[in-house]
Amino acid sequence: MTRTLADYPAEVQEAVARTREVVARLHAELPRWELIVWTAGNVSQRVQVDPAGPSADDLLVIKPSGVTYDELTPESMVVCDLDGNLVDGTRSPSSDTAAHAYVYTHMPEIGGVVHTHSTYATAWAARAEPVPCVLTMMADEFGGDIPVGPFALIGDDSIGRGIVETLRESRSPAVLMRNHGPFTIGKDAKTAVKAAVMVEEVARTVHISRQLGEPTRIPQDQVDSLYARYQNVYGQGSAAPAAANTKEQDA
Ligand SMILES: O=C(CO)[C@@H](O)[C@@H](O)COP(=O)(O)O
């Protein structure tokens, strides 16, 4: 029998409430970056049930199916277990819930999944052609080409299976599901949303470059070097900020 949210410990219920706020807020990023139209797309985040670590007992928070983005609120977010059973919510969960749940079940390190139909990435998906790694931004974020996943009908775990089989063998956090569109993954939903923004940006740039001629690939050793720097050093990276001046130093 499917548990309801009240059957979970208070700490899990509190984590679900926080995750509803996060997932509702991140859904607004999809229209903001023009990655979807109408009700297309969805964002989810894992809620870990066992403090010891991710497991098949975890929950996921995702948008309700077919609801326009201006109506999405934390309270409207739907909570499911990783078998796709409704745990809490007043509306039916996203039609991609099975795909998200499959990813969480088979990739325990993943905490967030996003699906969009962003124009340029989806155009590449329609041609079933990987986006070649010809930009330093691609090396940074994707560590190589952006792969294409198999054609899969919605309604069971086919899409999720295609995402996992493709991304398990790739450093990319994005997969172009053939004839469908991009799915992205990350350690949390915000990371997966960033990958969704970046896959559309590079798909557009490489498409435009192709109108001018054949883009030039970056050598693999350079891709590896760029990826390592970006993933480990870029931004606030590991380098501690310079210590603020102290009186002693000024003295
Ligand atoms: O692409 C699909 C299904 O894979 C769309 O229906 C999806 O973008 C939006 O569906 P939901 O509103 O999340 O049920």
The ligand as a MOL file (V3000), in Angstrom:
LIG
                    3D

  0  0  0     0  0            999 V3000
M  V30 BEGIN CTAB
M  V30 COUNTS 14 13 0 0 0
M  V30 BEGIN ATOM
M  V30 1 O 7.4780 15.9840 -23.5300 0
M  V30 2 C 6.5050 15.6930 -22.8500 0
M  V30 3 C 6.3260 14.3340 -22.3280 0
M  V30 4 O 7.5510 13.6150 -22.4770 0
M  V30 5 C 5.5510 16.7730 -22.4140 0
M  V30 6 O 4.3170 16.3370 -22.3160 0
M  V30 7 C 6.2020 17.3960 -21.1750 0
M  V30 8 O 7.1400 18.2700 -21.7380 0
M  V30 9 C 5.2480 18.1320 -20.2570 0
M  V30 10 O 4.4270 17.2100 -19.6360 0
M  V30 11 P 3.9010 17.4660 -18.1310 0
M  V30 12 O 3.0680 18.7510 -18.1620 0
M  V30 13 O 5.0780 17.6110 -17.2340 0
M  V30 14 O 3.0650 16.2370 -17.8400 0
M  V30 END ATOM
M  V30 BEGIN BOND
M  V30 1 2 1 2
M  V30 2 1 2 3
M  V30 3 1 2 5
M  V30 4 1 3 4
M  V30 5 1 5 6
M  V30 6 1 5 7
M  V30 7 1 7 8
M  V30 8 1 7 9
M  V30 9 1 9 10
M  V30 10 1 10 11
M  V30 11 2 11 12
M  V30 12 1 11 13
M  V30 13 1 11 14
M  V30 END BOND
M  V30 END CTAB
M  END
